[in-house]
Amino acid sequence: MEGKELKSLDELIRKNLTGADLLEFNRIHYGRVDNHELEIKKENFQYGSENNFEISCYDFPANKEEIRKPRIVKVGLIQHSIAIPTDKPIIEQRTAIFEKVKKIIEIAVDEGVNVLCLQEAWSMPFAFCTREKQPWCEFAESAIDGPSTLFLKEFASKYGMVIISPILERDETHSDTIWNTAVVINEMGKVIGKHRKNHIPRVGDFNESTYYFEGNTGHPVFETTFGRIAINICYGRHHPLNWLMFGVNGAEIVFNPSATVAGLSEHLWAVEARNAAIANSYFTCAINRVGTESFPNEFTSGDGKPAHKEFGHFYGSSYVTAPDGSRTPGLSRVKDGLLIAQLDLNMCRQIKDKWGFCMTQRLDLYANSLNEAIKHDFVPQRLPKN
């Protein structure tokens, strides 16, 4: 796939710009001349190279304060492709993904990551394009004691990490309902809660509404040892009010685990999570899976294309944005990767004080207007031409 797809937009720029031109590009595009790249241990860099995944690490320092100490947190974002073909037995597919991801987690541990987030539906292929219930529904699992949760709980408790695990959830308590869910495991290996995807796409090959419904968990923010975190799952990034509500509830870091393909909304990818960080004065972490997944049977989509077996190329490009709008370069479009960012959470309040976006928002005005807009007899506030 590396021969067919652009490896990295960031790398393309670095190869073609030098000196003052590159610095000026960095200032305008990334929001800072220096990307504040942090050194990766040589042995970890070598291990990643041997196992075909890249590693990068960046720093987001805040201004020093007299009253508060720095609140330094290291977050890790994992993007990866599936490990074996989709026609293999379910347990073999999941186990192969576990083995692949385990190697990346071990490097995250050694590099001191405090909060780790995986991509949407990380422990399975993104089979929701097919509309087939079997065998894909067999990947659905309990959020509390399913195989993905049990696998990650060991890492969380052993190494003192908070881990966010986006899975296909099977809710056995409520009629075996299926949800697209992010499970939050604290540093003691305890599941402290979950969030279910609020917005479900109905576009092209994204036939997710065949499998699960819009979430019912609201906009939870999880208090952790390493800050207040929230999860805006995939398609929710297209909805500004979804981002807003996580900010209203006090989030300092919002993760956006996703699965999105080239040729659809890639031109929006670098915009939405970044804009959310700016508008809400928190850090955002955008994670996208990578690779091309082919399925045994052909399927059709809502865009009139001939029947096909491939969803498209998941273009990775995971990145982190700070409240001031500065961002990291993205991970590769074609390769597994671990992106680490060292954050000083004091920046959230500092930017709120500097720009005042949260202070000057008119929630009362919006709430009143929206309350009217949802009524059946709503009349839009429009003035006539004359």
C-alpha positions in Angstrom: 0.0 0.0 0.0 2.9 2.4 0.6 3.6 2.4 -3.1 0.0 3.4 -4.0 -0.8 5.9 -1.3 1.0 9.1 -0.2 3.0 8.2 2.8 2.6 11.5 4.7 1.6 15.0 3.8 4.0 16.3 6.6 6.9 14.3 5.2 6.1 15.6 1.7 6.4 19.2 2.9 9.6 18.5 4.9 11.2 17.0 1.7 10.4 20.0 -0.4 10.9 22.9 1.9 14.0 24.0 3.7 15.4 26.8 5.7 13.3 29.9 6.2 10.6 28.6 3.9 10.1 25.5 6.1 10.1 27.6 9.3 7.5 29.9 7.9 5.3 26.9 6.8 5.6 25.5 10.3 4.6 28.8 11.8 1.5 29.1 9.7 0.5 25.4 9.4 1.5 24.0 12.8 1.1 27.1 14.8 4.7 27.2 15.9 8.1 27.3 14.2 9.5 24.6 16.4 7.4 21.4 16.7 9.1 20.7 20.0 10.0 17.2 19.1 11.1 15.0 22.0 13.7 12.3 21.7 12.6 8.7 21.5 14.9 6.0 23.1 17.1 4.6 20.4 16.2 1.0 21.3 12.5 1.8 21.1 12.9 3.6 17.7 14.8 0.5 16.5 12.1 -1.8 17.8 9.4 0.1 16.0 11.4 0.0 12.8 11.8 -3.8 13.1 8.1 -4.2 13.7 7.0 -1.8 11.0 5.5 1.0 13.1 6.7 4.5 13.5 7.1 6.5 16.8 7.1 10.2 17.3 6.9 12.4 20.4 6.2 16.1 20.8 6.0 18.6 23.7 3.3 21.2 24.5 4.8 23.4 27.3 2.7 26.0 29.1 3.8 29.2 30.7 5.2 28.9 34.2 2.8 30.1 36.9 3.5 31.3 40.5 0.6 29.5 42.2 0.1 26.3 40.2 2.8 23.7 39.5 3.0 22.3 35.9 0.5 19.5 35.3 2.5 17.3 32.9 0.7 14.4 31.2 2.0 12.1 28.5 -0.7 10.9 26.1 -0.2 8.1 23.5 -2.3 7.5 20.3 -2.1 4.2 18.5 -3.1 3.8 14.9 -2.8 0.4 13.3 -4.0 -1.9 10.4 -5.6 -5.3 10.9 -3.2 -8.1 11.3 -4.6 -11.0 9.1 -7.2 -11.3 6.3 -10.9 -10.9 7.2 -11.8 -14.4 6.0 -9.9 -16.0 8.9 -11.7 -17.1 12.1 -12.9 -14.4 14.4 -10.7 -15.4 17.4 -7.6 -15.6 15.2 -8.2 -12.1 13.8 -8.7 -10.6 17.2 -5.7 -12.5 18.7 -3.5 -11.3 15.8 -4.5 -7.7 16.4 -3.8 -8.1 20.2 -0.3 -9.4 19.4 0.4 -6.5 17.0 -0.9 -3.8 19.4 0.9 -5.3 22.4 4.2 -4.5 20.8 3.2 -0.8 20.4 1.8 -0.6 23.9 5.0 -1.9 25.4 6.9 1.0 23.7 4.3 3.5 25.0 4.9 2.1 28.5 8.7 2.5 28.2 8.3 6.0 26.9 6.3 7.0 30.0 2.8 7.4 28.5 0.1 8.1 31.2 -3.1 8.0 29.0 -3.3 5.7 26.0 -6.1 5.7 23.4 -6.6 3.2 20.7 -8.6 3.8 17.4 -12.3 3.2 16.9 -13.3 -0.5 17.0 -9.6 -1.3 17.4 -9.9 -5.1 18.0 -11.6 -5.9 14.8 -11.8 -5.0 11.1 -14.2 -2.1 10.3 -16.8 -4.5 8.9 -19.7 -2.2 9.2 -19.5 -1.4 5.5 -20.8 -4.9 4.6 -24.2 -4.8 6.4 -23.6 -8.5 7.1 -24.5 -9.5 10.7 -22.5 -12.7 10.6 -19.7 -13.1 11.4 -19.0 -9.5 12.3 -21.4 -9.3 15.3 -19.4 -12.0 17.0 -16.7 -9.4 17.6 -19.1 -7.6 20.0 -18.1 -8.0 23.6 -18.8 -6.9 27.1 -17.3 -3.6 28.2 -16.6 -4.9 31.6 -15.1 -8.4 31.1 -14.8 -8.8 27.3 -11.5 -10.0 25.8 -10.4 -6.5 24.8 -11.0 -5.1 28.2 -9.3 -8.0 30.0 -6.3 -7.7 27.6 -5.9 -4.0 28.3 -6.6 -4.1 32.0 -3.4 -6.0 32.6 -1.3 -3.2 31.0 -3.3 -0.5 32.8 -2.8 -2.1 36.3 0.8 -3.3 35.7 2.1 0.0 34.4 -0.2 2.6 36.0 -1.7 3.8 32.7 -5.2 5.0 31.9 -6.3 3.3 28.7 -9.2 4.2 26.4 -10.5 1.1 24.5 -13.0 1.8 21.7 -14.8 -1.5 21.0 -18.0 -3.0 19.6 -20.0 -3.5 22.8 -22.5 -6.2 23.5 -24.9 -5.1 26.3 -26.1 -8.4 27.6 -28.1 -6.6 30.4 -30.3 -4.8 27.8 -31.4 -7.4 25.2 -27.9 -8.1 23.8 -28.0 -4.6 22.2 -24.8 -3.6 20.3 -23.1 -0.2 20.8 -20.0 1.6 19.5 -18.4 2.2 22.8 -15.2 3.6 24.4 -14.3 1.9 27.6 -12.2 3.8 30.1 -9.8 1.8 32.3 -8.0 3.5 35.1 -4.4 3.0 36.2 -5.5 0.3 38.7 -7.1 -1.8 36.0 -10.6 -0.8 36.9 -13.3 0.1 34.3 -14.4 3.5 35.5 -17.0 4.1 32.8 -17.8 4.1 29.1 -19.1 6.4 26.5 -21.2 5.4 23.5 -21.0 7.0 20.1 -23.5 9.9 19.8 -23.6 10.3 16.1 -23.9 7.5 13.5 -23.0 8.1 9.8 -25.3 7.3 7.0 -23.1 8.1 4.0 -21.3 6.0 1.3 -20.1 2.7 2.7 -20.6 3.8 6.4 -23.6 1.5 7.1 -23.1 1.6 10.9 -26.8 2.2 11.6 -27.3 -1.5 10.6 -25.4 -2.6 13.7 -25.9 0.0 16.5 -27.9 3.0 17.5 -27.0 6.5 18.6 -25.5 6.5 22.1 -27.3 7.1 25.3 -24.5 8.2 27.6 -24.5 11.9 27.0 -21.2 13.7 27.2 -19.3 12.2 30.1 -16.0 13.6 31.3 -13.9 11.1 33.3 -11.9 12.3 36.3 -8.6 10.5 36.3 -5.2 10.8 38.0 -3.9 12.4 34.8 -6.6 15.0 34.1 -10.2 15.2 33.0 -10.7 13.2 29.8 -13.5 12.6 27.3 -14.0 10.7 24.1 -15.7 12.0 21.0 -16.1 8.9 18.8 -15.4 9.3 15.1 -18.4 10.8 13.3 -19.1 13.0 16.3 -16.2 15.2 15.2 -18.4 16.6 12.5 -20.8 18.0 15.1 -19.5 21.2 16.8 -22.1 20.9 19.7 -20.8 17.4 20.5 -17.3 18.9 21.1 -18.9 21.9 22.9 -20.6 19.7 25.5 -17.4 17.9 26.5 -16.0 21.3 27.2 -19.0 22.4 29.1 -18.5 19.3 31.3 -15.0 20.3 32.0 -12.8 18.2 29.7 -9.1 19.0 29.5 -8.3 16.3 26.9 -10.8 15.0 24.3 -9.8 11.9 22.3 -11.4 11.3 18.9 -10.9 7.6 18.0 -11.9 7.3 14.3 -12.1 5.1 11.2 -12.3 7.2 8.1 -11.2 6.6 4.6 -9.5 8.6 1.8 -11.7 10.3 -0.8 -14.5 11.1 1.6 -13.7 13.6 4.3 -9.9 13.6 4.5 -9.8 17.3 3.7 -11.8 17.8 7.0 -9.6 15.6 9.1 -7.0 18.2 9.9 -9.6 20.9 10.6 -12.3 19.5 12.9 -10.3 18.3 16.0 -8.1 21.3 15.7 -11.0 23.7 15.5 -12.5 22.0 18.6 -9.4 22.5 20.6 -9.4 26.2 19.7 -13.1 26.8 20.3 -13.2 24.9 23.7 -9.7 25.5 25.1 -8.8 21.9 25.6 -6.4 19.4 24.0 -7.7 17.2 21.3 -6.2 13.9 20.1 -7.4 12.7 16.7 -6.7 8.9 16.0 -7.5 7.2 12.7 -6.9 3.6 11.8 -4.7 2.8 8.8 -4.6 0.4 5.9 -7.0 -1.1 3.4 -9.4 -3.9 4.5 -10.9 -6.3 2.1 -13.9 -8.5 2.8 -15.0 -11.9 1.5 -18.2 -10.8 -0.1 -19.0 -7.8 -2.3 -21.2 -5.1 -0.9 -22.9 -2.0 -2.3 -23.0 1.5 -0.9 -25.2 4.6 -0.9 -23.2 6.5 -3.5 -24.0 4.4 -6.6 -20.6 2.8 -7.0 -20.4 -0.8 -8.4 -20.3 -3.6 -5.8 -16.9 -3.9 -4.2 -15.0 -5.7 -1.4 -12.8 -2.9 -0.1 -14.0 0.0 2.1 -11.2 2.2 1.0 -7.9 3.3 2.4 -7.9 4.3 6.1 -5.3 7.1 6.0 -4.1 7.3 9.6 -2.6 10.8 10.0 -3.3 10.9 13.8 -2.3 14.2 15.5 -2.7 16.2 18.6 -3.8 19.9 19.0 -3.3 22.2 22.0 -5.8 24.8 23.2 -3.8 27.5 21.5 -4.3 25.8 18.1 -0.8 24.6 17.7 -0.6 21.0 16.6 1.8 18.1 15.9 2.7 16.7 12.6 0.5 13.7 11.7 1.5 10.1 11.8 1.9 8.2 8.5 -1.0 7.7 6.1 0.1 4.1 5.4 1.9 2.7 8.4 1.1 1.7 12.0 2.2 4.2 14.5 2.5 5.5 18.1 2.2 9.3 18.6 3.2 10.6 22.0 2.5 14.1 23.2 3.6 15.6 26.5 1.0 18.1 27.6 1.0 20.7 30.4 -2.7 20.9 31.2 -2.2 24.3 32.8 -2.4 25.6 29.2 -6.2 25.0 29.2 -6.8 27.7 31.7 -4.1 30.0 30.4 -5.7 30.0 26.9 -9.2 30.5 28.5 -7.8 33.6 30.2 -6.0 34.8 27.1 -8.6 34.3 24.4 -11.8 34.3 26.5 -13.7 32.0 24.1 -15.4 30.0 26.8 -16.1 33.0 29.0 -17.8 34.9 26.1 -19.9 32.0 24.7 -23.6 32.6 25.1 -24.9 29.3 26.3 -28.1 31.0 27.6 -28.8 32.4 24.2 -28.1 29.2 22.4 -30.1 27.1 24.8 -33.2 29.3 24.4 -32.9 29.3 20.6 -32.3 25.6 20.4 -35.3 25.0 22.7 -37.5 26.8 20.2 -35.8 25.1 17.2 -36.8 21.6 18.3 -40.5 22.4 18.6 -42.8 21.1 15.9 -44.2 24.6 15.2 -40.8 26.3 15.2 -40.6 29.4 13.0 -37.0 30.4 12.0 -35.8 33.8 13.0 -35.7 35.4 9.5 -36.4 38.9 8.5 -38.2 39.7 5.2 -36.4 41.4 2.4 -38.6 44.5 2.7 
